[in-house]
């Protein structure tokens, strides 16, 4: 048996061999040795069953008949005596002669003829057999002798039966041995592996149990025809685990795609040169930062003063010429409001009723006045109006997404405050320009998000004076948490974090897809959000921090999610700011960024690319997690269509047929993507 290991394919595999090869090698060796042992046992045992049967080489019958044949021609008593000896020879044997006679027409001696035919005179048990199969006839020249082989034939049949029983028992025994060996070598390690898969799956997805349940439901299992676990065969169990493993692997593949840096290669390949330039202009180079995370506070905000504050603020905005209906819609445009009404709107957005954190209204007024003054008025886009617009976006998202169920009071308060100052002091130049021009801010912050770092610093500089310190009522540890929330939220408005943020949202969805898909279907039916399971997911510390960043960033780039009349005004403002930077780039002698060349940029075309490649990936990802944002996605798609039609009609010279078809295909692709999220 030991020589088997030297045969091809049966040698021991090294430690570096794959698991499948190692198991295959051990299984082959085990099967080979046991089958060899089985063959050896069968070869050795089978001949033993022939000991009790009639010998295959017995010449006594022929020898006796030849002797009788010789005596039959002699006169006297020799033939009779020899005949008695012949009969007596077989008297103690299982086979015996029962009839001896001469052949017809043959002449024998008188004494021999008188002794024949010889009937058997022994007891009945040695008489002629009843079945022709049990007698054998032997002949000579003049004699015929019939032998009875009844008992040897029966013994041979019995030995054959015993041999078959032995082989059956032997095969059953070896099959059990082989089964145990296969179980020890293959099934037990595989069961451990699948158990680890289930444990890993529960870590990867909090709803792995629902994966298995959904599989059973999808296969038509119900309470009437379902089987108990004890009744399920190993194939069923293995199939269930294999399907679960397949789902986990699918998720892992999705996670692998999400962890790859940059944009999907297929997406990049499908972009035109202008689209790639536009994208690089918005997000800049690949940069990443890891800021400290800390636990938030899920403080309750069920204060009786909240209702009084809400009534007071409602009266305040109505006296300013605004309405709660307008502020709770996407139709407000700060560019159409004067300073007083914008101040009233922001005061309402930051009101106590929206977060539950008490503050001094006078200090809040001072803070908002200082924040407005901190924005540079000569900048086309990043002005106080933009801050009001973003704060309104944050306020609306917090309301429609039920943030009070998973974000604490301090977190919501910090997020709203961050929105008001997320671009304070913005010079109208982007980070790429500041770095390339070795601007003071780039030098101060080591080229790492210089603008966003400056905005954070300005925010807390405003609150360094007691009259503007809206966080003055907080305890020291609460202030530290609020400060961390504000800093992290504002720093992630830098577009270099845009695509990592998209993948972070996608990762959240992939990990909790079953719960989130169920929530989205439920929202499409009764508009209820969030459910208990979703709240449990969103209340995780890292998830809360991600949602805070996402809500501010989505609001920061939400111009295209609003009615086209508002979207168009803001688009012109941002392009005007880009063109102004392009003029300065020419002035200082650095390369003009693609979006900043007023002589080359097509406004409508640039907005289609901005929405398609920057806004829509984030918004479509967020819709999977926060389904109440779906109407914003609808508006975004409608605005894309309007921009595309504007480009087709107003571009001079007119686009070629291929360019026109390319634009229509891009719009159609986005519309199709949006249709996937609609209830069916």
C-alpha positions in Angstrom: 0.0 0.0 0.0 2.9 2.4 0.8 4.1 2.0 -2.7 1.0 3.8 -4.0 2.4 7.1 -2.9 5.1 6.8 -5.6 2.5 6.4 -8.4 1.7 9.4 -10.6 -0.8 11.7 -9.0 -0.7 10.0 -5.6 2.4 11.8 -4.2 1.9 14.2 -1.2 1.2 17.8 -2.1 3.4 20.5 -0.6 2.1 23.2 1.7 2.1 25.7 -1.1 -0.4 23.6 -3.1 -3.9 24.9 -3.5 -6.6 23.7 -1.1 -8.5 21.9 -3.8 -5.4 20.1 -5.1 -4.4 19.1 -1.5 -7.9 17.7 -0.8 -7.9 15.9 -4.2 -4.5 14.3 -3.5 -5.5 13.1 0.0 -8.8 11.8 -1.3 -7.2 9.9 -4.2 -4.6 8.4 -1.9 -7.3 7.3 0.6 -9.6 5.8 -2.0 -6.7 4.0 -3.7 -5.5 2.4 -0.5 -8.9 1.3 0.6 -9.9 -0.1 -2.8 -6.6 -2.0 -2.9 -7.3 -3.5 0.5 -10.8 -4.5 -0.7 -9.4 -6.2 -3.7 -6.8 -8.1 -1.6 -9.4 -9.3 0.8 -11.7 -10.5 -1.9 -8.9 -12.3 -3.7 -7.9 -14.1 -0.5 -11.3 -14.9 0.9 -13.2 -16.1 -2.2 -11.3 -19.4 -2.7 -12.3 -20.4 0.8 -15.9 -20.9 -0.3 -14.7 -23.7 -2.7 -13.4 -26.0 0.1 -16.9 -27.5 0.8 -17.8 -28.0 -2.8 -17.3 -31.0 -5.2 -13.6 -31.2 -6.3 -13.2 -30.0 -9.8 -10.6 -32.7 -10.5 -12.1 -36.2 -9.4 -11.0 -39.2 -11.7 -12.4 -41.9 -9.4 -15.6 -42.4 -11.3 -13.7 -42.9 -14.6 -11.1 -45.2 -13.0 -13.8 -47.4 -11.4 -15.7 -47.8 -14.6 -12.6 -48.7 -16.5 -11.9 -51.5 -13.9 -15.5 -52.7 -14.2 -15.2 -52.6 -18.0 -12.2 -54.9 -17.8 -13.9 -57.3 -15.4 -17.1 -57.5 -17.4 -15.5 -59.7 -20.0 -14.3 -62.3 -17.4 -16.3 -65.2 -16.0 -16.6 -65.8 -12.4 -17.2 -63.7 -9.3 -14.6 -61.0 -10.0 -17.1 -58.6 -11.6 -19.6 -59.0 -8.7 -16.9 -58.5 -6.1 -15.4 -55.5 -8.0 -18.9 -54.0 -8.3 -19.4 -54.3 -4.5 -16.1 -52.6 -3.9 -17.1 -49.9 -6.3 -20.5 -49.3 -4.5 -18.8 -49.5 -1.1 -16.2 -46.8 -2.1 -18.9 -44.2 -2.5 -21.0 -45.2 0.6 -19.6 -42.4 2.7 -19.5 -39.7 0.1 -22.1 -37.1 -0.8 -22.1 -38.2 -4.4 -22.7 -41.8 -5.4 -23.8 -44.2 -8.2 -27.4 -45.2 -8.2 -27.7 -47.1 -11.5 -25.2 -49.3 -13.4 -26.2 -51.1 -16.6 -24.9 -52.4 -19.9 -25.3 -50.6 -23.2 -27.9 -52.1 -25.5 -26.5 -54.8 -27.9 -23.3 -55.3 -26.0 -22.3 -58.9 -25.0 -20.9 -59.4 -21.5 -19.7 -62.4 -19.6 -22.5 -64.4 -18.0 -21.6 -63.5 -14.5 -21.4 -59.8 -15.3 -24.7 -59.9 -17.2 -26.3 -61.6 -14.2 -25.2 -58.8 -11.9 -26.6 -56.1 -14.2 -28.6 -53.9 -14.1 -27.5 -52.9 -10.7 -30.3 -51.1 -8.8 -29.4 -49.2 -5.7 -30.2 -51.2 -2.6 -29.1 -48.4 -0.1 -31.6 -46.2 1.8 -34.0 -43.9 0.1 -31.8 -40.9 0.7 -29.3 -42.4 -1.8 -31.8 -43.1 -4.4 -32.0 -41.4 -7.8 -32.3 -37.6 -7.7 -35.6 -36.0 -8.8 -34.0 -33.2 -10.8 -32.1 -34.0 -13.9 -29.6 -31.2 -13.0 -28.4 -33.4 -10.0 -27.3 -36.5 -11.9 -24.2 -37.1 -14.1 -23.8 -40.0 -16.5 -20.4 -41.7 -17.1 -19.9 -44.3 -20.0 -17.4 -46.9 -21.1 -17.5 -49.1 -24.2 -20.1 -51.5 -22.7 -21.2 -49.9 -19.4 -23.3 -46.9 -18.3 -23.3 -45.5 -14.8 -25.5 -42.7 -13.4 -24.2 -40.7 -10.4 -26.3 -38.5 -8.0 -24.7 -35.1 -7.3 -27.7 -33.8 -5.3 -25.8 -32.8 -2.1 -22.7 -31.3 -3.8 -25.0 -29.2 -6.0 -26.9 -28.0 -3.0 -23.6 -27.3 -1.1 -22.3 -25.3 -4.1 -25.5 -23.3 -4.3 -25.2 -22.6 -0.5 -21.6 -21.5 -0.9 -22.5 -19.2 -3.7 -25.2 -17.6 -1.6 -22.8 -17.2 1.3 -20.2 -15.7 -1.1 -22.7 -13.1 -2.3 -23.7 -12.3 1.3 -20.1 -11.9 2.2 -19.4 -9.7 -0.7 -22.5 -7.5 0.1 -21.4 -7.2 3.7 -17.8 -6.5 2.6 -19.0 -3.8 0.2 -21.3 -2.2 2.7 -18.5 -2.2 5.3 -16.0 -0.6 2.9 -18.6 1.9 1.7 -19.0 3.0 5.4 -15.2 3.2 5.7 -15.0 5.2 2.5 -17.8 7.5 3.6 -16.1 8.2 6.9 -12.9 8.8 5.1 -14.4 11.2 2.6 -16.2 12.9 5.4 -13.0 13.4 7.4 -11.0 14.6 4.4 -13.6 16.6 2.4 -16.9 17.2 4.2 -15.7 18.2 7.6 -13.2 20.8 6.3 -15.9 22.0 3.9 -18.4 22.3 6.7 -15.9 24.4 8.7 -15.3 26.5 5.6 -19.0 27.1 5.0 -19.4 27.9 8.7 -16.7 30.5 8.4 -18.5 31.8 5.2 -21.7 32.2 7.2 -19.8 34.0 10.0 -18.1 36.2 7.4 -21.4 36.8 5.7 -23.0 37.9 9.0 -20.1 40.4 9.4 -20.3 41.6 5.8 -24.1 41.8 5.8 -26.3 42.3 8.8 -29.1 40.6 7.0 -27.5 37.3 5.9 -30.4 35.4 7.4 -32.8 37.3 5.1 -30.6 36.2 2.2 -31.4 32.5 2.9 -35.0 33.3 3.6 -35.3 35.3 0.3 -33.8 32.4 -1.5 -36.3 30.0 -0.1 -39.2 32.3 -0.9 -37.9 32.9 -4.5 -37.9 29.1 -5.0 -41.5 28.8 -4.0 -41.1 27.4 -0.6 -44.0 28.0 1.8 -45.2 26.8 5.1 -47.1 23.9 3.6 -44.4 22.3 1.6 -41.4 23.3 3.5 -39.3 20.6 5.2 -37.7 20.5 8.5 -34.0 20.9 8.9 -33.8 17.3 10.1 -35.5 16.1 6.9 -33.2 18.0 4.6 -30.6 16.0 2.8 -27.0 16.9 2.6 -27.4 18.0 -1.0 -30.1 20.5 0.1 -27.9 21.8 2.9 -24.9 22.1 0.7 -26.9 23.8 -2.0 -28.2 26.4 0.5 -24.7 27.1 1.8 -23.4 27.2 -1.8 -26.0 29.8 -2.8 -25.2 31.8 0.3 -21.5 31.6 -0.6 -22.3 32.7 -4.1 -24.2 35.8 -2.8 -21.4 36.6 -0.4 -18.8 36.3 -3.2 -21.0 38.6 -5.4 -20.9 41.1 -2.7 -17.2 40.8 -2.2 -16.7 41.3 -6.0 -18.9 44.5 -5.6 -16.8 45.6 -2.7 -13.6 45.0 -4.6 -14.9 47.2 -7.4 -15.8 49.9 -4.9 -12.4 49.9 -3.3 -10.5 50.5 -6.5 -9.3 54.1 -6.7 -10.6 56.5 -9.3 -13.4 56.2 -11.8 -14.5 53.1 -13.5 -12.3 52.4 -16.5 -15.2 51.8 -18.8 -16.7 55.1 -17.8 -13.5 56.9 -18.5 -13.2 55.2 -21.8 -16.6 56.4 -22.8 -15.8 60.0 -22.1 -14.8 62.5 -24.7 -11.8 64.7 -24.3 -13.9 67.6 -23.2 -15.7 65.5 -20.6 -12.5 64.3 -19.1 -11.1 67.8 -19.0 -14.4 68.9 -17.3 -14.1 66.2 -14.7 -10.5 66.9 -13.9 -11.4 70.6 -13.6 -13.9 69.8 -10.9 -12.2 67.1 -8.9 -8.6 67.9 -9.5 -5.9 65.3 -8.7 -6.2 62.2 -6.6 -5.9 63.2 -2.9 -7.2 61.5 0.2 -7.2 62.3 3.8 -8.2 60.4 6.9 -9.6 62.5 9.7 -10.3 61.3 13.2 -13.7 59.9 13.9 -15.4 60.0 17.3 -18.7 59.0 18.7 -21.7 61.3 18.2 -24.6 62.0 20.5 -28.1 60.8 19.8 -29.7 63.4 22.1 -33.5 63.6 22.1 -35.1 66.8 21.0 -38.6 66.4 22.4 -38.5 69.7 24.2 -41.8 71.6 24.8 -40.1 74.8 23.7 -39.7 73.5 20.2 -43.3 74.1 19.3 -43.2 77.7 20.6 -39.9 78.3 18.7 -41.4 77.0 15.5 -44.4 79.3 15.8 -42.2 82.3 16.6 -39.9 81.6 13.6 -42.9 81.0 11.3 -44.2 84.4 12.3 -40.8 85.9 11.7 -40.5 84.6 8.2 -44.0 85.6 7.3 -43.3 89.1 8.5 -40.2 89.1 6.2 -42.4 88.2 3.2 -41.6 84.5 3.1 -43.8 81.4 3.7 -43.1 78.1 5.3 -44.5 76.5 2.1 -41.8 78.2 0.1 -39.0 77.3 2.5 -40.2 73.7 2.5 -40.0 73.4 -1.2 -37.2 73.3 -3.8 -38.5 76.5 -5.4 -36.6 79.1 -3.3 -33.8 81.0 -5.0 -31.7 83.2 -2.6 -30.6 85.2 -5.6 -34.2 86.5 -5.9 -34.3 87.5 -2.2 -32.9 90.6 -0.5 -30.5 90.4 2.5 -33.2 90.6 5.1 -35.3 87.7 3.7 -32.2 85.6 3.2 -31.2 86.3 6.9 -34.7 85.3 8.0 -34.6 82.1 5.9 -31.3 81.0 7.4 -32.5 81.9 10.9 -35.5 79.6 10.3 -33.2 76.8 8.9 -31.0 77.0 12.0 -34.0 77.3 14.4 -34.2 75.3 17.6 -37.2 73.3 16.2 -34.9 71.7 13.6 -32.4 70.2 16.0 -33.3 70.8 19.6 -30.1 72.6 20.7 -30.7 75.8 22.6 -28.9 79.0 21.7 -29.2 82.7 22.3 -31.2 84.3 19.4 -29.2 87.5 19.7 -25.9 85.6 19.4 -27.3 83.6 16.5 -28.2 86.9 14.8 -24.7 88.2 15.4 -23.1 85.0 14.0 -25.2 85.1 10.8 -24.3 88.8 10.3 -20.6 88.0 10.7 -20.9 85.0 8.4 -22.6 87.0 5.7 -19.8 89.6 6.0 -17.2 86.9 5.7 -18.2 86.1 2.1 -16.5 88.1 -0.5 -19.1 90.1 -2.4 -17.2 90.4 -5.7 -17.2 86.7 -6.3 -19.8 85.5 -8.8 -20.8 82.1 -7.3 -19.3 81.4 -3.9 -21.2 84.1 -2.1 -23.6 84.4 0.9 -26.4 83.6 -1.5 -24.7 80.2 -2.2 -24.4 79.6 1.5 -28.1 80.3 2.0 -28.9 78.0 -0.9 -26.8 75.1 0.5 -28.2 75.6 4.1 -31.7 75.4 2.6 -30.6 72.1 0.8 -29.3 70.7 4.1 -32.5 71.7 5.9 -34.7 70.1 3.3 -32.7 66.8 3.2 -32.8 66.6 7.0 -36.5 67.0 6.9 -37.5 64.7 4.1 -35.1 62.0 5.1 -36.2 61.8 8.7 -32.7 62.6 10.1 -34.1 63.1 13.6 -34.4 59.3 13.8 -30.7 58.6 13.4 -28.7 61.9 13.7 -28.3 63.4 17.1 -29.3 67.0 17.9 -25.7 68.2 18.1 -25.0 66.5 14.7 -27.9 68.2 13.0 -27.1 71.5 14.5 -23.4 71.2 13.5 -24.4 70.2 10.0 -26.6 73.3 9.5 -24.0 75.6 10.9 -21.4 74.0 8.6 -23.6 74.7 5.6 -23.8 78.5 6.4 -20.0 78.8 6.5 -18.8 76.0 4.3 -17.5 78.5 1.7 -16.9 81.6 3.9 -14.0 83.7 2.6 -13.9 81.9 -0.8 -11.8 84.0 -3.2 -13.5 82.6 -6.4 -10.5 80.5 -7.2 -10.3 76.7 -6.9 -7.7 74.6 -5.1 -5.9 73.7 -8.3 -5.2 77.3 -9.1 -4.1 78.0 -5.5 -1.6 75.1 -5.6 -0.2 75.9 -9.0 0.1 79.6 -8.2 1.7 78.8 -4.8 -0.9 80.9 -3.1 -0.6 81.8 0.6 -3.5 79.3 1.5 -1.8 76.5 -0.4 1.5 77.1 1.4 -0.3 77.4 4.8 -2.2 74.1 4.4 0.5 72.1 2.5 -1.7 71.9 -0.7 -4.2 69.7 1.2 -7.7 71.2 0.6 -6.5 74.8 1.2 -9.9 76.4 0.7 -11.8 73.9 2.9 -9.2 74.2 5.6 -9.5 77.9 5.4 -13.3 77.8 5.6 -13.2 75.6 8.8 -10.7 78.1 10.4 -12.9 81.1 9.5 -15.9 79.4 11.0 -14.3 79.0 14.4 -12.6 82.3 14.2 -16.1 83.9 13.9 -17.1 82.0 17.1 -14.0 83.0 18.9 -15.7 86.2 20.0 -18.4 85.7 22.7 -21.1 87.7 20.8 -20.9 85.3 17.9 -20.3 82.0 19.8 -23.4 80.0 19.0 -21.7 77.0 20.6 -21.1 78.8 23.8 -23.9 76.9 25.7 -22.3 73.5 25.0 -20.3 71.6 27.5 -16.6 71.1 26.6 -16.9 67.6 25.3 -20.0 68.5 23.3 -18.2 71.4 21.7 -15.3 69.1 20.7 -17.8 66.7 19.1 -19.5 69.6 17.2 -16.2 71.0 16.1 -15.1 67.6 14.7 -18.4 67.2 12.9 -18.1 70.7 11.3 -14.5 70.2 10.3 -15.1 66.8 8.7 -18.2 67.9 6.9 -16.7 71.0 5.4 -13.4 69.3 4.5 -15.4 66.8 2.5 -16.9 69.5 0.3 -13.6 69.4 -1.5 -14.4 67.6 -4.8 -11.3 65.4 -4.5 -13.4 63.5 -2.0 -16.4 63.2 -4.4 -15.8 59.8 -6.0 -14.5 58.2 -2.7 -17.7 59.4 -1.2 -19.7 57.8 -4.0 -18.0 54.5 -3.4 -18.6 54.9 0.4 -22.3 55.3 -0.2 -22.3 52.4 -2.6 -20.5 50.3 0.0 -23.1 51.1 2.6 -25.8 50.0 0.1 -24.0 46.8 -0.8 -23.5 45.8 2.8 -27.1 46.4 3.7 -28.8 46.0 0.3 -31.6 43.7 1.5 -32.8 46.1 4.2 -32.4 49.2 2.0 -34.1 47.6 -1.0 -37.0 46.6 1.3 -37.1 50.2 2.7 -37.1 51.7 -0.8 -40.0 49.5 -1.9 -41.9 50.4 1.3 -41.3 54.1 0.7 -42.7 53.8 -2.8 -45.9 52.4 -1.4 -46.7 54.5 1.7 -43.9 57.2 1.7 -42.8 56.1 5.2 -39.1 56.5 5.9 -36.9 55.4 7.7 -38.0 52.1 9.1 -36.7 50.4 12.2 -34.1 48.3 10.4 -32.8 51.3 8.5 -32.6 53.4 11.7 -30.5 50.7 13.3 -28.1 50.8 10.3 -27.9 54.6 10.1 -27.3 54.9 13.9 -23.9 53.2 13.6 -21.2 55.9 14.3 -19.4 55.6 11.0 -22.6 55.6 9.0 -23.8 58.7 10.8 -20.6 60.5 10.0 -20.8 59.4 6.4 -24.4 60.6 6.1 -23.5 64.0 7.5 -20.8 64.4 4.9 -23.1 63.2 2.1 -25.9 65.5 3.0 -23.7 68.6 3.0 -21.9 67.6 -0.2 -25.2 66.8 -2.1 -26.6 70.1 -1.0 -23.4 71.9 -2.2 -23.8 70.5 -5.7 -27.6 70.5 -5.8 -28.2 73.4 -8.3 -29.0 70.9 -11.0 -31.6 69.2 -8.8 -33.8 72.3 -8.7 -36.2 73.7 -11.2 -34.5 74.7 -14.4 -35.0 78.4 -14.0 -33.0 78.2 -10.7 -30.5 75.7 -12.1 -29.7 77.8 -15.1 -29.0 80.9 -13.0 -26.6 79.1 -10.7 -24.9 77.4 -13.7 -24.2 80.8 -15.3 -22.9 82.1 -12.0 -20.4 79.2 -11.5 -19.3 79.4 -15.2 -18.8 83.1 -14.8 -16.5 82.4 -11.8 -14.6 79.8 -13.8 -14.1 82.2 -16.6 -12.8 84.8 -14.2 -10.3 82.3 -12.9 -9.3 81.5 -16.5 -8.5 85.2 -17.1 -6.3 85.2 -14.0 -4.6 82.0 -15.2 -3.7 83.7 -18.4 -2.5 86.7 -16.5 -0.1 84.8 -14.3 1.0 82.5 -17.1 -0.2 79.1 -15.9 -2.2 76.7 -18.1 -5.9 77.6 -18.4 -8.0 74.8 -17.0 -10.5 73.3 -19.5 -13.6 74.7 -17.9 -12.1 78.2 -17.4 -11.6 79.1 -21.1 -14.5 81.5 -21.9 -13.6 81.2 -25.6 -14.0 77.4 -25.8 -16.5 76.2 -23.2 -20.0 75.5 -24.3 -22.2 76.3 -21.4 -25.0 73.8 -22.1 -22.5 71.0 -23.0 -20.5 71.5 -19.9 -23.6 71.2 -17.7 -24.6 67.9 -19.3 -21.1 66.6 -18.6 -21.2 68.0 -15.0 -24.5 66.3 -14.3 -23.7 63.0 -16.1 -20.2 62.4 -14.7 -20.2 64.2 -11.3 -23.7 64.7 -9.9 -25.6 61.7 -11.1 -23.3 59.0 -9.8 -23.6 60.4 -6.3 -27.3 61.2 -6.5 -28.2 57.7 -7.9 -26.1 56.1 -5.2 -27.7 58.2 -2.5 -31.2 57.4 -3.7 -30.6 53.7 -2.9 -29.9 54.7 0.7 -32.2 57.7 1.1 -35.2 57.1 -1.2 -36.9 60.4 -0.4 -34.3 62.1 -2.6 -35.8 60.4 -5.7 -37.7 63.6 -6.8 -34.4 65.4 -6.9 -33.1 62.8 -9.2 -36.1 63.3 -11.4 -35.5 67.0 -11.6 -31.8 66.4 -12.4 -32.7 64.1 -15.3 -35.2 66.7 -16.6 -32.6 69.5 -16.4 -30.1 67.3 -18.3 -32.6 66.8 -21.0 -33.2 70.6 -21.1 -29.5 71.4 -21.3 -29.0 68.8 -24.0 -31.8 70.3 -26.1 -30.4 73.7 -25.6 -27.0 72.5 -26.8 -28.6 70.9 -29.9 -30.5 74.1 -30.8 -28.1 76.9 -29.9 -24.6 75.4 -30.7 -22.9 77.1 -33.7 -21.8 75.6 -35.9 -24.5 73.0 -35.6 -23.4 69.6 -34.2 -22.9 66.8 -36.6 -25.3 63.9 -36.8 -23.0 61.7 -34.8 -22.6 64.4 -32.1 -26.3 64.8 -31.9 -26.9 61.1 -31.6 -24.2 60.9 -29.0 -25.9 63.6 -26.9 -29.3 61.9 -27.2 -27.8 58.5 -26.2 -26.2 60.1 -23.1 -29.6 61.6 -22.1 -31.4 58.4 -22.8 -28.9 56.4 -20.7 -29.5 58.7 -17.7 -33.2 58.5 -18.1 -33.0 54.7 -18.2 -30.9 54.8 -15.0 -33.5 56.9 -13.3 -36.3 54.5 -14.4 -34.6 51.7 -12.5 -35.5 53.5 -9.2 -39.1 54.0 -9.9 -41.7 51.7 -8.2 -42.9 48.8 -10.5 
